[in-house]
Amino acid sequence: MKIDLQNTAFVFPGQGSQTIGMGKDLAAQYPIAKQTFEEADSILGFHLSKAMWEGPDSDLNDTINTQPALYLHSFAAFRVFSHLYPSLKPASLAGHSLGELSALAASGALSFEEGLRLVRKRGELMKRAGELAPGSMAAILGVDIPTLDKVCAEASAPDEIVQVANDNCPGQVVISGAKPAVERAMIGAKSAGAKRALPLAVSIAAHSPLMASIQQEWNDAVASANFSAPKLTVIGNVHAAPLTDEDSARADIIAQMQSRVRWTESVKYMAANGVNTFVEVGTGTVLGGLVKRITDGVAIMPLGNPQDFSALE
């Protein structure tokens, strides 16, 4: 094993990392991964794996499929790791947005099936929220969080809120909310020195008050799911602090729906507690790129394909 798990965090990606073919090679190489994909198809009652491996893009990029697909690939990769190295556990776990549910499942706070059903429900509810109250999101580059908080406050109106949705890394922040407020905030951000303000191709204003229409139904879904205390340390999105028991785990993924993802603070917390290696479990390398911009002197590794597992040996 090329890494010291005592100083390693496993991190789990969120929406935007999906790609056709995700997890296919993993399932072909490792029977336990293949079993995980088959189990998911059986639980959901349709072939999610087919959408992941064959597409089309329109199916995979539909948020009701994207969210469980990313969760599924992450969990399959984590299962392979646990099968190959049953005595080894990472020092901490964290996930970006929906990735927090992947992290909780990996920690043992949720069973694979409970987590999959919750993630699927989350995708369905967020899609509905986008239809009931369409909003928008934008990436703002080159402005710090205090400045952007002020810009968003000034751009907001009582019935048109915009706020920071994802604090991804220094200089890369996503804002979310009512479209007119987002447009005003983009202008304000440029006036405040932003290098770029880029609208995202979404109609769902994630991590904003526009999720209020589905919040109660999400609360009920989380409340009815079976949780246990995490067996591994999970750093939550909402407070960038450990989720120590089932109550704090439930509370974090409930609050997360309308709260910002504090990714920068989460990574800094883990680094301050001795983590010097970040392993991105599942699809893509988005989080690794963010981690490099948050903290210096850390190692980054992907863990989603057979060659990634070979590189560990």
Secondary structure as the mmCIF struct_conf table of DSSP 4:
data_model
#
loop_
_struct_conf.conf_type_id
_struct_conf.id
_struct_conf.beg_label_comp_id
_struct_conf.beg_label_asym_id
_struct_conf.beg_label_seq_id
_struct_conf.end_label_comp_id
_struct_conf.end_label_asym_id
_struct_conf.end_label_seq_id
BEND BEND1 ILE A 3 ILE A 3
HELX_RH_3T_P HELX_RH_3T_P1 LEU A 5 ASN A 7
STRN STRN1 THR A 8 PHE A 12
TURN_TY1_P TURN_TY1_P1 GLN A 15 GLY A 16
TURN_TY1_P TURN_TY1_P2 ILE A 20 GLY A 23
HELX_RH_AL_P HELX_RH_AL_P1 LYS A 24 GLN A 29
HELX_RH_AL_P HELX_RH_AL_P2 PRO A 31 LEU A 44
TURN_TY1_P TURN_TY1_P3 GLY A 45 GLY A 45
BEND BEND2 PHE A 46 PHE A 46
HELX_RH_AL_P HELX_RH_AL_P3 LEU A 48 GLU A 54
HELX_RH_AL_P HELX_RH_AL_P4 ASP A 57 LEU A 60
TURN_TY1_P TURN_TY1_P4 ASN A 61 ASN A 61
BEND BEND3 ASP A 62 ASP A 62
HELX_RH_AL_P HELX_RH_AL_P5 THR A 63 LEU A 84
TURN_TY1_P TURN_TY1_P5 PRO A 86 SER A 87
BEND BEND4 ALA A 91 ALA A 91
STRN STRN2 SER A 92 GLY A 95
BEND BEND5 HIS A 96 HIS A 96
TURN_TY1_P TURN_TY1_P6 SER A 97 LEU A 98
HELX_RH_AL_P HELX_RH_AL_P6 GLY A 99 SER A 107
TURN_TY1_P TURN_TY1_P7 GLY A 108 GLY A 108
BEND BEND6 ALA A 109 LEU A 110
HELX_RH_AL_P HELX_RH_AL_P7 PHE A 112 LEU A 132
BEND BEND7 ALA A 133 ALA A 133
STRN STRN3 SER A 136 LEU A 141
BEND BEND8 GLY A 142 GLY A 142
HELX_RH_AL_P HELX_RH_AL_P8 ILE A 145 ALA A 155
STRN STRN4 ALA A 157 ALA A 157
TURN_TY1_P TURN_TY1_P8 PRO A 158 ASP A 159
STRN STRN5 GLU A 160 GLU A 160
STRN STRN6 VAL A 162 CYS A 169
TURN_TY1_P TURN_TY1_P9 PRO A 170 GLY A 171
STRN STRN7 GLN A 172 GLY A 177
HELX_RH_AL_P HELX_RH_AL_P9 LYS A 179 SER A 191
TURN_TY1_P TURN_TY1_P10 ALA A 192 GLY A 193
BEND BEND9 LYS A 195 LYS A 195
STRN STRN8 ARG A 196 PRO A 199
BEND BEND10 ALA A 201 ALA A 201
BEND BEND11 SER A 203 SER A 203
TURN_TY1_P TURN_TY1_P11 ALA A 206 HIS A 207
BEND BEND12 SER A 208 SER A 208
HELX_RH_3T_P HELX_RH_3T_P2 PRO A 209 MET A 211
HELX_RH_AL_P HELX_RH_AL_P10 ALA A 212 SER A 224
BEND BEND13 ALA A 225 ALA A 225
BEND BEND14 LYS A 231 LEU A 232
STRN STRN9 VAL A 234 ILE A 235
TURN_TY1_P TURN_TY1_P12 ASN A 237 HIS A 239
BEND BEND15 ALA A 240 ALA A 241
STRN STRN10 PRO A 242 PRO A 242
BEND BEND16 ASP A 245 ASP A 245
HELX_RH_AL_P HELX_RH_AL_P11 GLU A 246 ALA A 255
HELX_RH_3T_P HELX_RH_3T_P3 GLN A 256 GLN A 258
BEND BEND17 SER A 259 SER A 259
STRN STRN11 VAL A 261 VAL A 261
HELX_RH_AL_P HELX_RH_AL_P12 TRP A 263 ALA A 272
TURN_TY1_P TURN_TY1_P13 ASN A 273 GLY A 274
STRN STRN12 THR A 277 VAL A 281
BEND BEND18 GLY A 282 THR A 283
BEND BEND19 THR A 285 THR A 285
HELX_RH_AL_P HELX_RH_AL_P13 VAL A 286 ILE A 294
BEND BEND20 THR A 295 GLY A 297
STRN STRN13 ALA A 299 LEU A 303
BEND BEND21 GLY A 304 ASN A 305
HELX_RH_AL_P HELX_RH_AL_P14 PRO A 306 LEU A 312
#
